[in-house]
Amino acid sequence: MQFFLLLALILLSAVAYYLGRKRALTVAGGQIRNLHSLPSFYGSYTALWCGLPALAVLALWAALQPDILTNLVVADLPTELRDLPPDQLNLVVNNLKNLVSGHFVSSTTDPAMQAAAERYQNLRLIGNAALWVVALSIAMGGIAYAWRRIAPTLRARNSVESVVTIFLIASSTVAIFTTIGIILSVVFESLLFFRQVPVSEFLFGLQWSPQTALRADQIGSSGAFGAVPLFGGTLLISGIAMLVAVPIGLMSALYLSEYATPKFRAFAKPALEILAGIPTVVYGFFAALTVAPLIREIGTALGLHVASESALAAGLVMGIMIIPFVSSLSDDVINAVPQSMRDGSYALGATKSETITRVLLPAALPGIVGSILLAVSRAIGETMIVVMAAGLSANLTANPLEAVTTVTVQIVTLLTGDQEFDSPKTLAAFALGLVLFVVTLILNIIALRVVRKYREQYE
């Protein structure tokens, strides 16, 4: 019902736009120069007065209606049901909602529950009908109000732009507060973890074994929470991935932007970007079933010991996966360099290769750094490929032929299972996330400094 009402409001807003625009032309005598704003702004002004108040009522109604209906129905339940403890009353309410929706009910339905379900349905029908009447009445009233206010001196453009500005500010505010909420939640849980595990042990410890006893009478380990092996494995796999992705991606971007014919570019760039759309689990299967055995066979032939799950296999496949992040963005940035800079270089006698290395790459460096940073973030945050190709062993090693694990894999591992939420094992996931956030922030700061330096030179 609410979805169809939303469609009706959208259609009514479109009608309001037409009426407002037509009204503006009428009061101006067909002369647009007599109006303060363009006719389209008067149409938007009328559509906003039609849609925004009605949509606000619709959103408020949708948020409050379920609780109001539930309270009304619970108030009419028999005393033996209404006076149940809160947890049992919640079960009764869930059974009631399941009965209304036609889903499975956890207990045998009695006449009282059946009567309550019928009352809930009747109240919901009445509420939906009232919502239609109220929302459409407000929308029509908004059209009438805006239609009467339209005059040549009405500053419609200012009003519409003010609404758009408020919407943009609200959107940015939501994003900011969401980020702040995420940071505070991670910091709060990390502080709880550091009350049980010293910060020095976490940041500089060389052993990672977060297994702890579930109960006081259970035999188990007290846990070792040294995160150095995790960050070492993350840097090792990400470094291998970037050694693959950055040269191949950057050279692909240079070829597509400077050397490839338009026909080949139109085919090659979309084909290259398909790599970004392949699910990571597919890359994981490819790494585990094809790349890892191949590396192991080559290593055996060379007399090297290669683990069945290795950082090299995960890094190579991860590098292939993030090639489009470097190539596509770098290609767009290189193409955005003004043609006049190329022409000036050629006019001074520079060759194509000299123009690329001395003009295009320095001018496009801020964007290229941004694409590499995005690729690094993607590599650090990858989980599935590491699980399937590199394993779960927290080994502190720089040998790419050994099995390692990463921070993100351990976060997933720590948050699964039946461990208590306030145990060090579970809280360690938030501490890992906090340190990973700080590392990513440092990378962003470094990238911004590089971008700012070269922007000062070329702008």
N, C-alpha and C positions, 0 to 999 in steps of 0.2 A: 504493500500500500504506500509506504513512504517513498519507495523508488518511483512509482508512478506519479506521486505528488511532485517529486523533484523534477521529473520530465515536464509536468504541466507548468511548473514555475519557470522552467527554462524557455518553454514555448511562449509563455505569457510575457517574459522579459523580451523575447525577440519581437513580439507584437508591440510592446511598449517602446522599443527602440524605433520602430517604424512610425508609430504615432507621434513620438517626440520630435523626430526629424521633420515629419510632415508639418507639425504644428509650428516649428521654428521657421520653415519656409513660408508658411501662411502669414504669421505675424510680421515677417520682414517684407511682405509684398513680393516675394519671389526674388528679392535682391539680397544675395548673401553678404554683400558689403555692409548692409544695414545691421547685421548681427555682430555681437561681440565675439562670438566663437563660431567655428564651423558647424554646419547642421549636424554632423555626426556626433559632436559633443553633446548637443541637446538630446539626441537620441540615446546616447549612453547615459546621460543624466536621468532621463525617464526610466530607462531599464534598471539602473541602480536603485532608484526609489521603489521600483516594483519588486526586484529580486532580493536585495539585501535584507530588509526587515522580515520578509516571509521566510527566507532561508535561516535567519537567526531564530525565529520561532520554531521552525522545523528541527533545527539542531538541538534547541533546548528541550523540545518535546520528546525527541528521540532519546535524550540522555535521562530525563526524569520519569518518563512514562512507566518503564518496567518496575522501578522501585515503588512508585505510587500505587500501581495496580497490585503489586505483591503485598504491600501494607494493608490495602483495603480488603483483600481476600483473606489474609491471615487474621485480621481483626474479626472476621465473621466465622472463623473456624470454631469447632466445638472447644470447650474449655480444656479437655484433656489433651488436645493437640496444641492449642495456643500456649499452654503453660509448660510445654516441654523445655528441657535445657536447650541452650542456643545451638549446639552441634546437632542434636536430634531434630530441632525445628528446621535447621538448614536442610537436613535430609528430606523432611516433609515438603519443604518448598521446592527442592529439586525434583522430587517425585511429581509434585503438582505441575511444574513446568514441562516435565517430560510427558505427562498425561495430556497437557494442552497441545503440545507439538506432535503427539502421536508416537513418541519414542517409548522405549522399554522402561517400565517402572520397576523399582527394586523391591517392592512389596505388593501384596494383594490390594487391589483398589477397593475401598469401601465406599458406601453411599456418600459419606461426608466429603471424601476427596473428589468424588465424581461431581457433586454439587459445587464444590469450590472451583473445579476446573471449568464447569459451565459458566459460573459467575465471572471467572477470569476472562473467558472468551467474550462474554457479553460486554464486560467493561472495556476490553480492548477494542471491540467493534465500535462502541460508543466513542471511545477516545480517538480512534482513527477518523471517524466521521466528523467529530468536532475539530480535529486538526485540519482536515480538508477545508471546512467552513472558515476557520480562523485564518489559515494561511492564505487562502484565495481572497478573502475579504481584505486582509492587509495588503496583498499585492494589488488588488484593484484600487484600494484607497491610495496607495503610493502612486499609481498611474495618474489618478485624478488630481492628486496634490501637485505632482510635477508638471502635469499638463497645464494646470492653471497658472503656475509660476513662470512658465516659459514666456519670455519677452525679449525684445532686441537687446535690452541692457543686462539681461541675466548672464552672469559670468559662469557659464556652463563648463568651460574648459578648466577653470580654476577648481570648481567643485569636483569634477571627475578626476583631475590630477591629484587632488588632495586625498580622495578615496584610494587611488592607486598607491600613493605614497604611504598611507597608513597600512595598506595591505602588505607592501614590501617591508616596512619596518616590523610589522608583526611577524612576518615570515622569518626575517633575519633574527628577531628576538627569540623565536622558538628554537631556531638552530643553535643560537648561542647558549641558551639555557639548557638545551639538550646536551651540548658538549660539556658544560659545567657540571651537570648532573652525573654524566658518565665519569668525569674525572673525580668528583667528590666520592662517588660510590667506590671507585677503585682505590682511592687514597684511604678511605675509612677502613675498608676490609684489609688493606695492606698494613695499616697501623696495628690492627688486631693480630696480624701474623707476626709483625716485628716485636710484639710484646712477648711472644712465645719463642721466637727464634731471633738471635742477635743479627743486626744488619750486617756486621762484618762477616759473620759466618755465611750469610746468604750471598753477599756480593763477591766474596773472595774464597769461599769454600770450593774445594776441588772434587768433592764427592756428592753425587745426587742420588739419593735413595729415599723417597718421601713416604715409604711404607711405615705406618704407625698402627698401634693396637687400637681396635675399635672399642674395647671395654677394659676396665681396670684389671679384671681377672683373666684377661686374654694375653697369651704369650705373643709378643710382636716387637718389632723394632721401634726404637725411639725416633728413627728417621734421620737422614742426612740431607740438608737443604742447601748445599753449595751449588750455585747456579752457573758457575764458570763453564762446566762442560756443555750446558745447554746453549749459552751464548756463543761458545766456541763452535759448536755444531751449526748454529744458525749462520754465523759469519762464514764458515767454510762452504756450506751449500750455497748461500747467497753469492759468495765470491765466485764460485764456479759458474753459477748461472749468469752473472754479469759478464764474466769473461767470454761467455758464448753470445749473450744477447746484445751487448753494446757494440762490439765490432761488426757483427753481422747486421744488426739493425741499422746502425749508422751508415754503413756502406750501401745497404739496400736503399736507404733514404736518398743518399747522394746519387745513386744510379737512377732511381726513379725520377728525381727532380731535375737532373742535369744531363743525363745521357740517354735515357729511354725515350723511344718514340711515343707520341700520344696514344697510339693504338695499343702498344705493349703495356704502357702505364695503366690504361683503362682496364686491362685484364689482370696485370700482376698485383696491383695494390689491393683490390678486393680479395684476391686469392690469398695474399699474405695476411690480411686481416681476419681471414677465417680461423687462423690459429688461435685468436683471442676468444673465439666463440665455442671452442671445443671444451666440454666439461673436464674439470681437473681429474676426475676419477678415470677418464679415458687415458689421460696422460699417465696417471698412476699405473694403470694396467700395462701401458706401453713400456714404461720404465721397468716394471717388475718382470714382465714376461719376455721382453725383447732386449732392452738396453743392458740391464743388469747381467743376464746370462752371456751376452756378447762380450761385455767388459771382463767377465770372469774367465771366459775362454781365451781371450787375448792375453790376459794377465798370466794364466797358466802356461800358455805357449811361450811367454817371455820369462818364465820362472818366478813370477811374482805371486804372492799370496793375496787374493782378492776375496773379500767377504761376499757372501750371497746377497747381502744388502749393503750398499756402499754409498758414501756421499757423492762420489763421482757420477753414479747413475742418476741419482736424484737431481744433482746440479745440472747435468747436461740436458735432461728433459725439461727441467724448470726453465733453463735458458732458452730452449726452443719455444716454450709457451709464452714467454714475455718478449720475444722478438717484436711482435706487432706494437707493443707499448712504446718501444724505442723508434722503430722505423716509421710508423704512421705519424706520430707527433713530430718527429724530427723532419719528416718530409713536408708536413704542413708549415713548419716554422721556416724551413729553407725557402719554400715557395713564397713565403710572405716577405722575404727580403726584397726591397724595391729593385726593379729591373735597371734603374738608373745606376745603381752601384755596380752591377755587372757590366753595363755599357761603359762606365767610366774606367773600369779595370781593363777591359779590352782595348779601349782607346789609348791607354798608356802602354800598350804592347804586351800585356800579361797573357799568358796562355790560360786554357780552361782550368788546368790543375792548379796553377798559381792563383787564379781567381777564387777557386773553391777553398784553398787552404789559407789564403791571406785576406779574403774579403767575406765570403759567404759564411764560413764556419765561425769566425769571430763575431760577425753580426748576428748570427743565429744562435750563438752559444747560450744565452739565457734560456731560450726555449728548449735547446738540447739538454741542458742541465735539468730542466723541469721534467723532461721525458725520462731521463735516466733515474731521477729521484722517484718518479712514479713506478718505474720498473723495479727499483730496489724495494720500495714499500710492498709491491706485489710479491716479490720473492721472499721477503721476510715473513709475510703473512700467510704463505702457502702451507697447507697442512696435508692434504690427501696424498700428494706425490711423495712427501717425506715419509709418511706412514707406510706406504706400499713399497718404496724403493730404498729408503735409508734406514728404516727400522725404528725401534724405540730405545735403543741402548744409549745411555748418557755417557759416552766415552770422550775424554779430553785428549784429542789427538788432532794433528795437522795432516795426517795421512788420508788422502781422499779415497783410498781403497778400503778403509775401515767403515764399519757401521756407526752412525751417529744419530742424534735426534736434535730437534729444534725447540724453541720456546713455545711456539704455537701448538705443536703436537703435545707437549707436556701439559699445556693449559687444558686441552681437550681431555687428556687422560685423567688429570686430577679432578675434573668436574664431573666425571662419570663414576658410577658405582654407588655403594651404600655407606660411604664414609660420612660422618657427621659434618654439618656445614661449618661449625666453629672449630674444627680440628685443624692442626697445622697443615695437613696434607691438602685440604680443600682451600684454605686461605692462601696457600703458596701460589695458587693460580692467579690471584689478584696481585700479589707481589711481582710475579713475572710480567703480568700485563702492565703494571706501573713502570717497571724498568724498561720494557719495550716501548712504552709511550715516550719516556724520556729520551731514549736513543733516537726514535723517529723525530722527536722535536729538535734534537741537536742536528740531525741531518737536514732538516728543513731550514734551520738557521744558517748552516754552512751554505746551502744552495742559495738562499736569499742574499747572502753576502756576495757570492759569485755573480749572481744576476745583477745586483745593484752596481757592482764594480764595472761590468761591461756595458750596462745601460748608460752609465755616466759617460762612457767613452764614445758610444755610437748614437746617442740621442742629442 
